[in-house]
Amino acid sequence: MTWEIVVGLIALLGAFLSAGTQVAKLSRTLAMLEAAVKELKTILEELKSDNREEHVRIRETLASHEKRLLRCENTAEEMEKQWTTGKRN
């Protein structure tokens, strides 16, 4: 073996080592990203569930307020009728 072949083999080994290091770093980064995406997906599902529950609660509260407003309007209409017909309590 001549020294050119030895230098060539060392250069080739260095190139493989350099590429392998980059592939290992990329693989580790992709694994971390995959885990982060899975965690974000579960958090998003929890938020959607909480959001649905909150919307149900808000709709129930709005329905209650709507009923109160209708009762107030009916009472106001009755009072107006009493005033216009002259029948006062």
Biopython code that builds the backbone (N, CA, C, O; Angstrom):
import numpy as np
from Bio.PDB.StructureBuilder import StructureBuilder

atoms = [
    (1, "MET", "N", (0.858, -1.180, 0.000)),
    (1, "MET", "CA", (0.000, 0.000, 0.000)),
    (1, "MET", "C", (0.889, 1.222, 0.000)),
    (1, "MET", "O", (1.878, 1.321, 0.727)),
    (2, "THR", "N", (0.492, 2.138, -0.842)),
    (2, "THR", "CA", (1.244, 3.383, -0.896)),
    (2, "THR", "C", (0.564, 4.398, -0.006)),
    (2, "THR", "O", (-0.559, 4.189, 0.454)),
    (3, "TRP", "N", (1.241, 5.480, 0.227)),
    (3, "TRP", "CA", (0.696, 6.498, 1.122)),
    (3, "TRP", "C", (-0.507, 7.195, 0.505)),
    (3, "TRP", "O", (-1.336, 7.720, 1.248)),
    (4, "GLU", "N", (-0.649, 7.229, -0.853)),
    (4, "GLU", "CA", (-1.830, 7.839, -1.484)),
    (4, "GLU", "C", (-3.097, 7.030, -1.165)),
    (4, "GLU", "O", (-4.168, 7.593, -0.940)),
    (5, "ILE", "N", (-2.950, 5.708, -1.151)),
    (5, "ILE", "CA", (-4.098, 4.854, -0.845)),
    (5, "ILE", "C", (-4.504, 5.043, 0.615)),
    (5, "ILE", "O", (-5.694, 5.109, 0.924)),
    (6, "VAL", "N", (-3.530, 5.130, 1.508)),
    (6, "VAL", "CA", (-3.822, 5.338, 2.924)),
    (6, "VAL", "C", (-4.520, 6.675, 3.127)),
    (6, "VAL", "O", (-5.495, 6.755, 3.874)),
    (7, "VAL", "N", (-4.035, 7.726, 2.473)),
    (7, "VAL", "CA", (-4.670, 9.047, 2.586)),
    (7, "VAL", "C", (-6.082, 9.006, 2.023)),
    (7, "VAL", "O", (-6.991, 9.609, 2.593)),
    (8, "GLY", "N", (-6.277, 8.306, 0.915)),
    (8, "GLY", "CA", (-7.608, 8.173, 0.311)),
    (8, "GLY", "C", (-8.570, 7.452, 1.235)),
    (8, "GLY", "O", (-9.719, 7.866, 1.386)),
    (9, "LEU", "N", (-8.099, 6.360, 1.865)),
    (9, "LEU", "CA", (-8.948, 5.620, 2.798)),
    (9, "LEU", "C", (-9.297, 6.462, 4.028)),
    (9, "LEU", "O", (-10.425, 6.411, 4.519)),
    (10, "ILE", "N", (-8.332, 7.232, 4.522)),
    (10, "ILE", "CA", (-8.594, 8.107, 5.674)),
    (10, "ILE", "C", (-9.604, 9.182, 5.295)),
    (10, "ILE", "O", (-10.491, 9.505, 6.085)),
    (11, "ALA", "N", (-9.478, 9.739, 4.092)),
    (11, "ALA", "CA", (-10.423, 10.759, 3.638)),
    (11, "ALA", "C", (-11.821, 10.165, 3.480)),
    (11, "ALA", "O", (-12.815, 10.784, 3.862)),
    (12, "LEU", "N", (-11.888, 8.959, 2.911)),
    (12, "LEU", "CA", (-13.171, 8.283, 2.737)),
    (12, "LEU", "C", (-13.804, 7.971, 4.091)),
    (12, "LEU", "O", (-15.001, 8.182, 4.281)),
    (13, "LEU", "N", (-13.007, 7.474, 5.023)),
    (13, "LEU", "CA", (-13.505, 7.196, 6.368)),
    (13, "LEU", "C", (-13.986, 8.478, 7.047)),
    (13, "LEU", "O", (-15.019, 8.466, 7.717)),
    (14, "GLY", "N", (-13.266, 9.567, 6.886)),
    (14, "GLY", "CA", (-13.676, 10.862, 7.446)),
    (14, "GLY", "C", (-14.993, 11.342, 6.857)),
    (14, "GLY", "O", (-15.842, 11.879, 7.568)),
    (15, "ALA", "N", (-15.160, 11.145, 5.541)),
    (15, "ALA", "CA", (-16.415, 11.553, 4.891)),
    (15, "ALA", "C", (-17.586, 10.737, 5.427)),
    (15, "ALA", "O", (-18.647, 11.288, 5.721)),
    (16, "PHE", "N", (-17.395, 9.412, 5.556)),
    (16, "PHE", "CA", (-18.460, 8.573, 6.095)),
    (16, "PHE", "C", (-18.784, 8.951, 7.538)),
    (16, "PHE", "O", (-19.952, 9.000, 7.922)),
    (17, "LEU", "N", (-17.776, 9.212, 8.315)),
    (17, "LEU", "CA", (-17.968, 9.604, 9.706)),
    (17, "LEU", "C", (-18.713, 10.933, 9.802)),
    (17, "LEU", "O", (-19.608, 11.084, 10.634)),
    (18, "SER", "N", (-18.352, 11.881, 8.969)),
    (18, "SER", "CA", (-19.019, 13.185, 8.957)),
    (18, "SER", "C", (-20.486, 13.050, 8.544)),
    (18, "SER", "O", (-21.368, 13.635, 9.173)),
    (19, "ALA", "N", (-20.741, 12.278, 7.486)),
    (19, "ALA", "CA", (-22.125, 12.072, 7.028)),
    (19, "ALA", "C", (-22.929, 11.315, 8.081)),
    (19, "ALA", "O", (-24.093, 11.635, 8.321)),
    (20, "GLY", "N", (-22.316, 10.317, 8.706)),
    (20, "GLY", "CA", (-23.009, 9.551, 9.731)),
    (20, "GLY", "C", (-23.387, 10.401, 10.926)),
    (20, "GLY", "O", (-24.467, 10.235, 11.493)),
    (21, "THR", "N", (-22.506, 11.311, 11.311)),
    (21, "THR", "CA", (-22.803, 12.220, 12.424)),
    (21, "THR", "C", (-24.004, 13.097, 12.098)),
    (21, "THR", "O", (-24.882, 13.299, 12.936)),
    (22, "GLN", "N", (-24.036, 13.614, 10.876)),
    (22, "GLN", "CA", (-25.152, 14.470, 10.472)),
    (22, "GLN", "C", (-26.464, 13.688, 10.414)),
    (22, "GLN", "O", (-27.509, 14.200, 10.817)),
    (23, "VAL", "N", (-26.415, 12.469, 9.921)),
    (23, "VAL", "CA", (-27.615, 11.631, 9.858)),
    (23, "VAL", "C", (-28.111, 11.315, 11.269)),
    (23, "VAL", "O", (-29.317, 11.327, 11.515)),
    (24, "ALA", "N", (-27.202, 11.034, 12.190)),
    (24, "ALA", "CA", (-27.595, 10.742, 13.571)),
    (24, "ALA", "C", (-28.250, 11.964, 14.216)),
    (24, "ALA", "O", (-29.261, 11.832, 14.905)),
    (25, "LYS", "N", (-27.682, 13.149, 13.997)),
    (25, "LYS", "CA", (-28.279, 14.374, 14.547)),
    (25, "LYS", "C", (-29.664, 14.613, 13.952)),
    (25, "LYS", "O", (-30.600, 14.985, 14.658)),
    (26, "LEU", "N", (-29.778, 14.393, 12.637)),
    (26, "LEU", "CA", (-31.069, 14.589, 11.971)),
    (26, "LEU", "C", (-32.105, 13.607, 12.496)),
    (26, "LEU", "O", (-33.257, 13.976, 12.721)),
    (27, "SER", "N", (-31.701, 12.371, 12.690)),
    (27, "SER", "CA", (-32.610, 11.353, 13.205)),
    (27, "SER", "C", (-33.092, 11.706, 14.602)),
    (27, "SER", "O", (-34.277, 11.563, 14.904)),
    (28, "ARG", "N", (-32.188, 12.164, 15.454)),
    (28, "ARG", "CA", (-32.548, 12.562, 16.818)),
    (28, "ARG", "C", (-33.514, 13.749, 16.793)),
    (28, "ARG", "O", (-34.486, 13.790, 17.547)),
    (29, "THR", "N", (-33.230, 14.706, 15.921)),
    (29, "THR", "CA", (-34.102, 15.875, 15.820)),
    (29, "THR", "C", (-35.493, 15.492, 15.330)),
    (29, "THR", "O", (-36.493, 15.996, 15.841)),
    (30, "LEU", "N", (-35.561, 14.605, 14.344)),
    (30, "LEU", "CA", (-36.865, 14.164, 13.848)),
    (30, "LEU", "C", (-37.648, 13.408, 14.911)),
    (30, "LEU", "O", (-38.868, 13.551, 14.995)),
    (31, "ALA", "N", (-36.972, 12.614, 15.715)),
    (31, "ALA", "CA", (-37.653, 11.895, 16.801)),
    (31, "ALA", "C", (-38.214, 12.877, 17.828)),
    (31, "ALA", "O", (-39.332, 12.696, 18.311)),
    (32, "MET", "N", (-37.450, 13.908, 18.161)),
    (32, "MET", "CA", (-37.932, 14.916, 19.116)),
    (32, "MET", "C", (-39.113, 15.684, 18.527)),
    (32, "MET", "O", (-40.075, 15.982, 19.236)),
    (33, "LEU", "N", (-39.045, 16.004, 17.241)),
    (33, "LEU", "CA", (-40.156, 16.713, 16.605)),
    (33, "LEU", "C", (-41.420, 15.856, 16.570)),
    (33, "LEU", "O", (-42.525, 16.358, 16.774)),
    (34, "GLU", "N", (-41.248, 14.583, 16.315)),
    (34, "GLU", "CA", (-42.401, 13.683, 16.295)),
    (34, "GLU", "C", (-43.062, 13.629, 17.674)),
    (34, "GLU", "O", (-44.288, 13.665, 17.782)),
    (35, "ALA", "N", (-42.255, 13.545, 18.712)),
    (35, "ALA", "CA", (-42.801, 13.528, 20.072)),
    (35, "ALA", "C", (-43.514, 14.840, 20.389)),
    (35, "ALA", "O", (-44.573, 14.840, 21.017)),
    (36, "ALA", "N", (-42.934, 15.953, 19.954)),
    (36, "ALA", "CA", (-43.554, 17.256, 20.215)),
    (36, "ALA", "C", (-44.888, 17.373, 19.485)),
    (36, "ALA", "O", (-45.851, 17.908, 20.035)),
    (37, "VAL", "N", (-44.951, 16.879, 18.254)),
    (37, "VAL", "CA", (-46.200, 16.945, 17.489)),
    (37, "VAL", "C", (-47.267, 16.080, 18.146)),
    (37, "VAL", "O", (-48.429, 16.480, 18.213)),
    (38, "LYS", "N", (-46.892, 14.903, 18.629)),
    (38, "LYS", "CA", (-47.863, 14.045, 19.326)),
    (38, "LYS", "C", (-48.397, 14.732, 20.574)),
    (38, "LYS", "O", (-49.595, 14.681, 20.851)),
    (39, "GLU", "N", (-47.507, 15.375, 21.328)),
    (39, "GLU", "CA", (-47.934, 16.073, 22.535)),
    (39, "GLU", "C", (-48.865, 17.238, 22.187)),
    (39, "GLU", "O", (-49.876, 17.452, 22.856)),
    (40, "LEU", "N", (-48.522, 17.983, 21.145)),
    (40, "LEU", "CA", (-49.385, 19.089, 20.725)),
    (40, "LEU", "C", (-50.739, 18.588, 20.264)),
    (40, "LEU", "O", (-51.759, 19.238, 20.495)),
    (41, "LYS", "N", (-50.752, 17.438, 19.615)),
    (41, "LYS", "CA", (-52.024, 16.869, 19.159)),
    (41, "LYS", "C", (-52.922, 16.524, 20.347)),
    (41, "LYS", "O", (-54.121, 16.800, 20.316)),
    (42, "THR", "N", (-52.349, 15.923, 21.392)),
    (42, "THR", "CA", (-53.164, 15.590, 22.566)),
    (42, "THR", "C", (-53.644, 16.852, 23.276)),
    (42, "THR", "O", (-54.776, 16.905, 23.756)),
    (43, "ILE", "N", (-52.789, 17.858, 23.341)),
    (43, "ILE", "CA", (-53.196, 19.123, 23.969)),
    (43, "ILE", "C", (-54.320, 19.765, 23.167)),
    (43, "ILE", "O", (-55.270, 20.292, 23.744)),
    (44, "LEU", "N", (-54.220, 19.725, 21.850)),
    (44, "LEU", "CA", (-55.256, 20.305, 20.994)),
    (44, "LEU", "C", (-56.583, 19.577, 21.177)),
    (44, "LEU", "O", (-57.635, 20.213, 21.228)),
    (45, "GLU", "N", (-56.542, 18.250, 21.277)),
    (45, "GLU", "CA", (-57.771, 17.493, 21.502)),
    (45, "GLU", "C", (-58.407, 17.855, 22.842)),
    (45, "GLU", "O", (-59.628, 17.988, 22.935)),
    (46, "GLU", "N", (-57.580, 18.015, 23.884)),
    (46, "GLU", "CA", (-58.105, 18.422, 25.190)),
    (46, "GLU", "C", (-58.738, 19.805, 25.118)),
    (46, "GLU", "O", (-59.796, 20.042, 25.702)),
    (47, "LEU", "N", (-58.089, 20.712, 24.404)),
    (47, "LEU", "CA", (-58.638, 22.059, 24.270)),
    (47, "LEU", "C", (-59.962, 22.041, 23.507)),
    (47, "LEU", "O", (-60.888, 22.776, 23.850)),
    (48, "LYS", "N", (-60.051, 21.207, 22.476)),
    (48, "LYS", "CA", (-61.301, 21.104, 21.732)),
    (48, "LYS", "C", (-62.417, 20.594, 22.629)),
    (48, "LYS", "O", (-63.538, 21.102, 22.591)),
    (49, "SER", "N", (-62.104, 19.586, 23.438)),
    (49, "SER", "CA", (-63.101, 19.030, 24.351)),
    (49, "SER", "C", (-63.551, 20.085, 25.365)),
    (49, "SER", "O", (-64.746, 20.263, 25.597)),
    (50, "ASP", "N", (-62.580, 20.780, 25.965)),
    (50, "ASP", "CA", (-62.917, 21.839, 26.921)),
    (50, "ASP", "C", (-63.725, 22.938, 26.251)),
    (50, "ASP", "O", (-64.646, 23.491, 26.851)),
    (51, "ASN", "N", (-63.382, 23.256, 25.010)),
    (51, "ASN", "CA", (-64.085, 24.300, 24.275)),
    (51, "ASN", "C", (-65.538, 23.900, 24.031)),
    (51, "ASN", "O", (-66.442, 24.724, 24.168)),
    (52, "ARG", "N", (-65.765, 22.624, 23.666)),
    (52, "ARG", "CA", (-67.134, 22.160, 23.456)),
    (52, "ARG", "C", (-67.951, 22.275, 24.743)),
    (52, "ARG", "O", (-69.089, 22.744, 24.729)),
    (53, "GLU", "N", (-67.351, 21.839, 25.857)),
    (53, "GLU", "CA", (-68.047, 21.918, 27.141)),
    (53, "GLU", "C", (-68.363, 23.370, 27.506)),
    (53, "GLU", "O", (-69.449, 23.665, 28.005)),
    (54, "GLU", "N", (-67.432, 24.256, 27.260)),
    (54, "GLU", "CA", (-67.639, 25.673, 27.566)),
    (54, "GLU", "C", (-68.754, 26.255, 26.700)),
    (54, "GLU", "O", (-69.562, 27.053, 27.176)),
    (55, "HIS", "N", (-68.798, 25.857, 25.435)),
    (55, "HIS", "CA", (-69.857, 26.351, 24.553)),
    (55, "HIS", "C", (-71.225, 25.878, 25.017)),
    (55, "HIS", "O", (-72.201, 26.625, 24.953)),
    (56, "VAL", "N", (-71.295, 24.636, 25.483)),
    (56, "VAL", "CA", (-72.572, 24.125, 26.006)),
    (56, "VAL", "C", (-72.998, 24.959, 27.212)),
    (56, "VAL", "O", (-74.159, 25.350, 27.326)),
    (57, "ARG", "N", (-72.054, 25.225, 28.108)),
    (57, "ARG", "CA", (-72.367, 26.017, 29.303)),
    (57, "ARG", "C", (-72.808, 27.423, 28.921)),
    (57, "ARG", "O", (-73.757, 27.952, 29.499)),
    (58, "ILE", "N", (-72.134, 28.027, 27.962)),
    (58, "ILE", "CA", (-72.502, 29.384, 27.530)),
    (58, "ILE", "C", (-73.890, 29.387, 26.906)),
    (58, "ILE", "O", (-74.688, 30.288, 27.164)),
    (59, "ARG", "N", (-74.181, 28.372, 26.080)),
    (59, "ARG", "CA", (-75.508, 28.300, 25.454)),
    (59, "ARG", "C", (-76.607, 28.144, 26.494)),
    (59, "ARG", "O", (-77.678, 28.738, 26.366)),
    (60, "GLU", "N", (-76.343, 27.339, 27.534)),
    (60, "GLU", "CA", (-77.329, 27.178, 28.600)),
    (60, "GLU", "C", (-77.547, 28.493, 29.337)),
    (60, "GLU", "O", (-78.682, 28.837, 29.666)),
    (61, "THR", "N", (-76.475, 29.226, 29.598)),
    (61, "THR", "CA", (-76.587, 30.520, 30.279)),
    (61, "THR", "C", (-77.351, 31.503, 29.410)),
    (61, "THR", "O", (-78.205, 32.242, 29.901)),
    (62, "LEU", "N", (-77.046, 31.512, 28.122)),
    (62, "LEU", "CA", (-77.761, 32.426, 27.216)),
    (62, "LEU", "C", (-79.246, 32.083, 27.132)),
    (62, "LEU", "O", (-80.092, 32.974, 27.070)),
    (63, "ALA", "N", (-79.557, 30.785, 27.132)),
    (63, "ALA", "CA", (-80.963, 30.378, 27.098)),
    (63, "ALA", "C", (-81.672, 30.856, 28.356)),
    (63, "ALA", "O", (-82.815, 31.310, 28.292)),
    (64, "SER", "N", (-81.004, 30.757, 29.499)),
    (64, "SER", "CA", (-81.586, 31.223, 30.752)),
    (64, "SER", "C", (-81.835, 32.734, 30.700)),
    (64, "SER", "O", (-82.891, 33.212, 31.115)),
    (65, "HIS", "N", (-80.856, 33.471, 30.190)),
    (65, "HIS", "CA", (-81.034, 34.923, 30.089)),
    (65, "HIS", "C", (-82.140, 35.275, 29.100)),
    (65, "HIS", "O", (-82.891, 36.228, 29.310)),
    (66, "GLU", "N", (-82.235, 34.496, 28.018)),
    (66, "GLU", "CA", (-83.289, 34.751, 27.038)),
    (66, "GLU", "C", (-84.666, 34.555, 27.670)),
    (66, "GLU", "O", (-85.587, 35.330, 27.411)),
    (67, "LYS", "N", (-84.806, 33.516, 28.499)),
    (67, "LYS", "CA", (-86.085, 33.286, 29.187)),
    (67, "LYS", "C", (-86.417, 34.451, 30.117)),
    (67, "LYS", "O", (-87.564, 34.893, 30.184)),
    (68, "ARG", "N", (-85.404, 34.944, 30.836)),
    (68, "ARG", "CA", (-85.627, 36.073, 31.748)),
    (68, "ARG", "C", (-86.068, 37.305, 30.963)),
    (68, "ARG", "O", (-86.980, 38.021, 31.374)),
    (69, "LEU", "N", (-85.412, 37.541, 29.834)),
    (69, "LEU", "CA", (-85.790, 38.703, 29.011)),
    (69, "LEU", "C", (-87.221, 38.578, 28.497)),
    (69, "LEU", "O", (-87.967, 39.556, 28.488)),
    (70, "LEU", "N", (-87.600, 37.385, 28.073)),
    (70, "LEU", "CA", (-88.967, 37.189, 27.590)),
    (70, "LEU", "C", (-89.984, 37.436, 28.700)),
    (70, "LEU", "O", (-91.023, 38.051, 28.464)),
    (71, "ARG", "N", (-89.685, 36.954, 29.925)),
    (71, "ARG", "CA", (-90.591, 37.214, 31.050)),
    (71, "ARG", "C", (-90.688, 38.710, 31.323)),
    (71, "ARG", "O", (-91.775, 39.225, 31.584)),
    (72, "CYS", "N", (-89.555, 39.410, 31.265)),
    (72, "CYS", "CA", (-89.568, 40.860, 31.503)),
    (72, "CYS", "C", (-90.371, 41.583, 30.429)),
    (72, "CYS", "O", (-91.120, 42.512, 30.728)),
    (73, "GLU", "N", (-90.213, 41.155, 29.179)),
    (73, "GLU", "CA", (-90.966, 41.779, 28.088)),
    (73, "GLU", "C", (-92.453, 41.527, 28.246)),
    (73, "GLU", "O", (-93.267, 42.425, 28.027)),
    (74, "ASN", "N", (-92.812, 40.300, 28.627)),
    (74, "ASN", "CA", (-94.234, 39.988, 28.826)),
    (74, "ASN", "C", (-94.811, 40.819, 29.965)),
    (74, "ASN", "O", (-95.932, 41.318, 29.865)),
    (75, "THR", "N", (-94.053, 40.969, 31.039)),
    (75, "THR", "CA", (-94.505, 41.783, 32.163)),
    (75, "THR", "C", (-94.663, 43.235, 31.728)),
    (75, "THR", "O", (-95.638, 43.889, 32.097)),
    (76, "ALA", "N", (-93.729, 43.734, 30.959)),
    (76, "ALA", "CA", (-93.813, 45.119, 30.483)),
    (76, "ALA", "C", (-95.021, 45.302, 29.576)),
    (76, "ALA", "O", (-95.691, 46.332, 29.650)),
    (77, "GLU", "N", (-95.311, 44.334, 28.730)),
    (77, "GLU", "CA", (-96.471, 44.432, 27.844)),
    (77, "GLU", "C", (-97.772, 44.421, 28.652)),
    (77, "GLU", "O", (-98.704, 45.168, 28.357)),
    (78, "GLU", "N", (-97.818, 43.566, 29.671)),
    (78, "GLU", "CA", (-99.009, 43.517, 30.519)),
    (78, "GLU", "C", (-99.213, 44.848, 31.234)),
    (78, "GLU", "O", (-100.338, 45.342, 31.321)),
    (79, "MET", "N", (-98.121, 45.435, 31.750)),
    (79, "MET", "CA", (-98.235, 46.715, 32.437)),
    (79, "MET", "C", (-98.679, 47.804, 31.463)),
    (79, "MET", "O", (-99.475, 48.672, 31.823)),
    (80, "GLU", "N", (-98.175, 47.762, 30.246)),
    (80, "GLU", "CA", (-98.578, 48.764, 29.253)),
    (80, "GLU", "C", (-100.060, 48.626, 28.919)),
    (80, "GLU", "O", (-100.757, 49.628, 28.758)),
    (81, "LYS", "N", (-100.543, 47.391, 28.815)),
    (81, "LYS", "CA", (-101.964, 47.175, 28.540)),
    (81, "LYS", "C", (-102.818, 47.710, 29.687)),
    (81, "LYS", "O", (-103.863, 48.319, 29.459)),
    (82, "GLN", "N", (-102.368, 47.478, 30.924)),
    (82, "GLN", "CA", (-103.106, 47.967, 32.076)),
    (82, "GLN", "C", (-103.156, 49.493, 32.050)),
    (82, "GLN", "O", (-104.211, 50.055, 32.344)),
    (83, "TRP", "N", (-102.105, 50.170, 31.723)),
    (83, "TRP", "CA", (-102.072, 51.616, 31.685)),
    (83, "TRP", "C", (-102.938, 52.158, 30.557)),
    (83, "TRP", "O", (-103.603, 53.182, 30.718)),
    (84, "THR", "N", (-102.933, 51.471, 29.410)),
    (84, "THR", "CA", (-103.722, 51.985, 28.283)),
    (84, "THR", "C", (-105.203, 51.727, 28.486)),
    (84, "THR", "O", (-106.018, 52.510, 27.999)),
    (85, "THR", "N", (-105.580, 50.689, 29.167)),
    (85, "THR", "CA", (-106.995, 50.395, 29.373)),
    (85, "THR", "C", (-107.521, 51.060, 30.637)),
    (85, "THR", "O", (-108.730, 51.087, 30.867)),
    (86, "GLY", "N", (-106.629, 51.594, 31.452)),
    (86, "GLY", "CA", (-107.046, 52.267, 32.652)),
    (86, "GLY", "C", (-107.210, 51.342, 33.837)),
    (86, "GLY", "O", (-107.650, 51.784, 34.898)),
    (87, "LYS", "N", (-106.876, 50.094, 33.695)),
    (87, "LYS", "CA", (-106.978, 49.164, 34.784)),
    (87, "LYS", "C", (-105.631, 49.124, 35.492)),
    (87, "LYS", "O", (-104.664, 48.552, 34.988)),
    (88, "ARG", "N", (-105.585, 49.737, 36.660)),
    (88, "ARG", "CA", (-104.339, 49.773, 37.432)),
    (88, "ARG", "C", (-104.533, 49.019, 38.727)),
    (88, "ARG", "O", (-105.624, 49.018, 39.299)),
    (89, "ASN", "N", (-103.488, 48.384, 39.185)),
    (89, "ASN", "CA", (-103.551, 47.652, 40.453)),
    (89, "ASN", "C", (-103.328, 48.571, 41.607)),
    (89, "ASN", "O", (-103.345, 48.133, 42.758)),
]
sb = StructureBuilder()
sb.init_structure("model")
sb.init_model(0)
sb.init_chain("A")
sb.init_seg("    ")
for serial, (resi, resn, name, xyz) in enumerate(atoms, 1):
    if name == "N":
        sb.init_residue(resn, " ", resi, " ")
    sb.init_atom(name, np.array(xyz, "f"), 0.0, 1.0, " ", f" {name:<3s}", serial, name[0])
structure = sb.get_structure()
